[in-house]
Amino acid sequence: MKLFICPLPPPVHGQANVSQDTVDLFENKVILDTNYTNMTLNKKVLYFFSYIVEFWYYILRYNIHVIYFTPSRSLLGVLRDIPVLLVGYFSPKKIIAHNHGGDFDSFVNGLNPVFRKLLIQLYSGCDYLVFPMKQIAENSRNTLGLLNTVTVPNYLDRNTNYVADFNSAETIQLLFMSNILKTKGINEFMDLIAQVYKSNITFQAKIAGSFMKEAEQEKARVLKSQKKDLISYLGFISGNEKIEELSKCDFFILPSYSESFGIVLIEAMASGCIIITSNNKYHKYLIDNSFGRTFDFQNNIKGVVDFVESFKNNPKKMVEMKKAAVKEAKKYDFGSYKKQMVKLFNEN
């Protein structure tokens, strides 16, 4: 029997989708959904105590051989993870910790020294610490001393047929698509649009995604800009609408400084978008100059504007980079992900 402890849709986001796909790979399982997105603190605390009871019920009631969970990077979430880590440390059950964030090592290093040492010791009891990029795995090995790291890259949605449009148009299409909050770089995107507006670029800017509860100021700014016709806010989009908007897009812009390997970046590549994102410590390994650029959005907005403007009278260059993006996206297929995950679950 397998126990899955992970966030599942709804609401929809990259980690929830990957968790759902992983759960669907296996039979003989029980599931604890930890998708607390947009919950109030009081409700999160209530769900936390409910989770603890359910967890120990499953451990005691079923013959669990494998526990798959997604580690948290919040204090309340770490307290939720500790029972799993204790079971892994003191029992022969296989523990697979699937970490989707790039800041796992910095989060652990920011904890109280005694608690940090305890947590690292407990994580050493996991059979596998799974990361979406080898650079993230290496950081965890080097800074935390955890040797049980494995790299399993993210992948494109196997049920979606992405469409790339290589036809050039006079109006350049700029798109931000993500959950909307500060750490995703929405303010930097809005600053960029204000500068593009002052340039010689004929453009249309769109924002797609749901506003998170902690993004009230960002929400007010986006809606105000929409009233001034600087941007079009599409709300949360999925399915055919999402495919259509991505295919229309020339430049997919995600100035996130918390993202490591966002699935939406791969989706944008598959749709023939030129990728512009932040130069955080992982994007430089993910984004190649053949199909995109990374920038310091907080200090070099002009560089982003100049890059976009360089395509104004150069449709050939735009088509070349769009085709390179589509080619890059083909590396990230679900079949490879499935093969690697099934192997981890089945290995003795």
C-alpha positions in Angstrom: 0.0 0.0 0.0 1.2 3.5 -0.9 0.4 6.7 1.0 0.5 10.0 -1.0 0.7 13.2 1.0 0.6 16.1 -1.5 -1.5 19.0 -2.9 -4.1 18.0 -5.5 -6.3 20.2 -7.7 -8.3 22.3 -7.1 -7.1 25.0 -7.1 -4.9 24.3 -10.1 -1.2 25.0 -10.0 1.9 23.2 -11.3 2.8 21.3 -8.2 -0.8 20.1 -7.8 -0.9 18.9 -11.4 2.3 16.9 -11.0 1.1 15.4 -7.7 -2.2 14.3 -9.4 -0.3 12.7 -12.3 2.0 10.9 -9.9 -0.9 9.6 -7.8 -2.6 8.4 -11.0 0.4 6.2 -11.9 -0.3 3.8 -9.0 -3.0 1.6 -7.5 -3.4 0.3 -4.0 -3.1 3.8 -2.4 -4.5 6.2 0.2 -4.2 9.9 -0.2 -3.9 12.9 2.1 -4.5 16.1 0.1 -2.4 19.1 1.4 -3.6 21.8 -1.0 -4.1 24.6 1.5 -3.8 27.4 -1.2 -5.9 30.5 -0.3 -6.9 29.2 3.1 -7.0 31.5 6.1 -4.5 30.8 8.9 -7.2 29.6 11.2 -8.4 27.1 8.6 -4.9 26.0 7.9 -4.4 25.2 11.6 -7.6 23.3 11.7 -6.6 21.3 8.7 -3.2 20.7 10.2 -4.7 18.9 13.3 -7.0 17.0 11.1 -4.1 15.9 8.9 -2.1 14.6 11.9 -5.0 12.4 13.0 -5.5 11.1 9.5 -1.8 10.4 9.0 -1.5 8.2 12.0 -4.8 6.5 11.2 -3.4 5.5 7.8 -0.1 4.4 9.3 -1.7 2.2 11.9 -4.6 1.0 9.8 -2.9 0.1 6.6 0.2 -1.8 5.7 2.0 1.2 4.1 5.2 0.3 2.3 5.9 3.6 0.5 5.1 7.2 1.5 5.3 9.9 -1.2 5.1 13.5 0.1 5.9 17.0 -1.0 8.1 18.8 1.6 6.9 22.2 2.8 8.9 25.4 3.0 6.8 27.0 5.8 7.1 26.5 9.6 3.5 25.1 9.9 4.2 22.9 6.9 7.5 21.5 8.4 5.6 20.6 11.5 3.2 18.6 9.2 6.2 16.9 7.6 7.9 15.8 10.8 5.6 12.7 11.4 6.5 11.5 7.9 10.2 12.0 8.5 10.0 10.3 11.8 8.4 7.2 10.3 11.0 7.2 7.6 13.9 7.5 10.0 12.7 4.9 12.5 11.0 2.4 10.2 11.9 0.5 7.0 9.1 2.2 5.0 10.3 3.8 1.8 10.0 7.6 1.8 10.0 9.6 -1.4 10.2 13.4 -0.8 9.4 15.3 -4.0 10.5 18.8 -3.7 9.3 21.3 -6.4 10.9 24.5 -5.1 14.4 25.8 -5.6 14.7 27.4 -2.2 14.6 24.2 -0.1 18.2 24.5 1.0 17.9 28.2 1.8 14.7 27.6 3.8 16.3 24.9 5.9 19.5 26.9 6.5 17.3 29.8 7.7 15.8 27.8 10.6 16.9 27.8 14.2 20.3 26.0 14.3 19.1 23.2 16.6 15.9 22.6 14.6 17.9 22.8 11.3 20.3 20.1 12.5 17.3 17.9 13.6 15.5 18.4 10.3 18.6 17.6 8.2 19.1 14.4 10.2 15.5 13.4 9.7 15.7 14.1 5.9 18.7 11.8 5.8 16.3 9.0 6.6 14.4 9.5 3.3 15.2 7.0 0.6 14.9 9.7 -2.1 14.8 13.5 -2.2 13.5 14.3 -5.7 14.2 17.6 -7.4 13.2 18.9 -10.8 16.7 20.2 -11.7 20.2 18.7 -11.0 21.4 22.1 -9.9 18.8 22.2 -7.1 19.8 18.6 -6.1 23.5 19.6 -6.0 22.7 22.6 -3.8 21.0 20.4 -1.3 23.9 18.0 -1.3 26.5 20.7 -1.0 24.8 23.0 1.6 22.8 20.4 3.6 25.0 17.4 3.2 22.0 15.3 2.0 23.3 12.6 -0.3 20.0 10.9 -1.2 19.1 13.4 -3.9 17.6 12.4 -7.3 16.8 14.6 -10.4 13.5 14.0 -12.1 12.6 16.9 -14.5 9.1 18.3 -14.9 7.2 17.7 -18.1 4.5 18.9 -20.5 0.9 18.0 -19.9 0.4 14.8 -21.8 -3.2 15.6 -22.5 -2.6 19.0 -24.1 -1.8 19.6 -27.8 0.2 22.8 -27.7 0.1 25.0 -30.9 2.9 27.2 -32.0 2.2 30.1 -34.4 5.3 31.3 -36.3 3.5 34.0 -38.2 4.8 37.5 -37.3 2.4 40.3 -36.6 2.9 44.0 -36.3 1.6 44.0 -32.7 3.9 42.2 -30.3 2.1 40.0 -27.8 3.4 40.0 -24.2 2.0 37.5 -21.7 2.3 36.9 -17.9 0.7 33.7 -16.8 1.0 32.5 -13.2 -0.7 32.7 -9.9 -0.6 36.4 -9.2 1.5 37.4 -6.1 4.6 39.4 -5.4 7.1 36.5 -5.5 6.0 35.6 -9.1 7.2 39.0 -10.2 3.9 40.6 -11.1 5.2 44.1 -9.9 8.2 43.7 -12.2 6.0 42.8 -15.1 3.8 45.9 -14.5 7.0 48.1 -14.3 8.1 46.6 -17.6 4.7 47.3 -19.3 5.0 50.9 -18.1 8.4 51.2 -19.8 7.3 49.4 -23.0 4.4 51.8 -23.2 6.9 54.7 -23.5 8.9 52.9 -26.2 8.4 52.6 -29.9 7.0 49.1 -29.6 3.5 48.4 -30.8 2.3 45.8 -28.2 -0.5 44.1 -26.4 0.1 42.9 -22.8 -2.0 40.3 -21.1 -2.1 38.8 -17.6 -3.6 35.4 -16.9 -3.9 33.8 -13.5 -5.7 33.9 -10.1 -5.0 36.5 -7.5 -3.7 35.0 -4.3 -5.1 36.2 -0.9 -1.9 37.9 0.0 -1.8 39.9 -3.3 -4.4 42.6 -2.5 -2.0 45.5 -3.5 -0.9 43.7 -6.7 -4.6 43.0 -7.5 -5.4 46.7 -7.2 -2.5 47.7 -9.4 -3.4 45.2 -12.2 -7.0 46.2 -12.2 -6.1 49.9 -12.3 -3.8 49.3 -15.3 -6.6 47.4 -17.0 -8.8 50.4 -16.7 -6.1 52.5 -18.4 -5.9 50.0 -21.2 -2.3 49.2 -20.4 -3.0 45.5 -20.0 -5.8 43.0 -20.5 -6.5 40.8 -17.4 -7.9 37.4 -18.5 -8.4 35.8 -15.1 -7.6 32.2 -14.6 -7.6 30.3 -17.9 -7.2 26.7 -18.8 -7.9 24.2 -21.6 -8.4 25.5 -25.1 -8.4 29.1 -23.9 -4.9 28.6 -22.3 -3.6 26.9 -25.5 -5.0 29.8 -27.6 -3.4 32.6 -25.5 0.0 30.8 -25.4 -0.1 30.3 -29.2 -0.8 34.0 -29.7 2.1 35.0 -27.4 5.4 36.3 -28.8 7.1 36.9 -25.4 6.3 34.9 -22.3 7.4 37.0 -19.4 7.8 35.6 -15.9 10.0 37.8 -13.6 9.6 35.4 -10.7 12.4 35.3 -8.2 11.0 32.3 -6.3 10.5 30.0 -9.4 13.0 27.2 -10.1 11.5 25.0 -12.8 8.0 26.3 -13.4 6.0 24.0 -15.7 4.4 27.0 -17.3 7.8 27.9 -18.8 7.9 24.6 -20.6 4.3 25.1 -21.8 5.3 28.5 -23.2 8.3 27.0 -25.0 6.0 24.3 -26.5 3.7 27.1 -27.7 6.5 28.8 -29.5 7.0 31.7 -27.1 10.3 33.5 -26.6 11.0 33.2 -22.9 12.0 36.2 -20.7 12.4 35.5 -17.1 14.4 36.6 -14.0 18.1 35.7 -13.7 17.7 33.8 -10.5 20.2 31.1 -9.6 18.3 28.4 -11.6 16.8 30.0 -14.6 20.2 30.5 -16.2 20.5 26.7 -16.5 16.9 26.4 -17.9 16.8 29.3 -20.4 19.2 29.2 -23.3 19.9 32.3 -25.5 18.6 30.4 -28.5 15.1 30.8 -27.3 15.0 33.4 -24.5 16.9 35.6 -22.0 17.2 36.1 -18.3 17.3 39.6 -16.8 17.7 41.4 -13.5 14.2 42.9 -13.6 14.7 45.0 -10.5 17.7 46.8 -11.9 17.6 46.4 -15.7 14.1 46.9 -17.0 15.6 48.9 -19.9 17.6 45.8 -21.0 14.3 43.9 -21.3 12.7 46.6 -23.3 15.7 46.8 -25.6 15.6 43.1 -26.1 11.9 43.1 -27.1 12.4 46.1 -29.3 15.2 44.4 -31.2 12.6 42.1 -32.8 10.5 45.0 -34.1 12.0 44.9 -37.6 13.5 41.4 -37.5 10.7 38.8 -38.0 13.3 36.2 -39.1 15.0 36.4 -35.7 11.7 36.0 -33.9 10.7 32.9 -35.9 14.1 31.3 -35.3 13.8 31.8 -31.5 10.2 30.5 -31.5 11.2 27.3 -33.3 14.2 26.8 -30.9 11.7 27.1 -28.0 9.5 24.4 -29.4 12.5 22.1 -30.0 13.7 22.7 -26.4 10.2 21.8 -25.0 10.3 18.4 -26.6 12.9 17.3 -24.0 10.3 17.4 -21.3 7.9 14.5 -21.9 5.7 12.7 -19.4 6.9 9.3 -20.5 10.4 10.0 -19.2 8.9 11.3 -15.9 6.7 8.3 -15.5 9.6 5.9 -16.1 11.8 7.5 -13.5 9.1 7.8 -10.9 7.9 4.2 -11.3 11.5 3.1 -10.9 11.9 5.0 -7.6 8.7 3.5 -6.2 9.6 -0.1 -7.3 13.3 -0.2 -6.4 14.1 -2.2 -3.3 
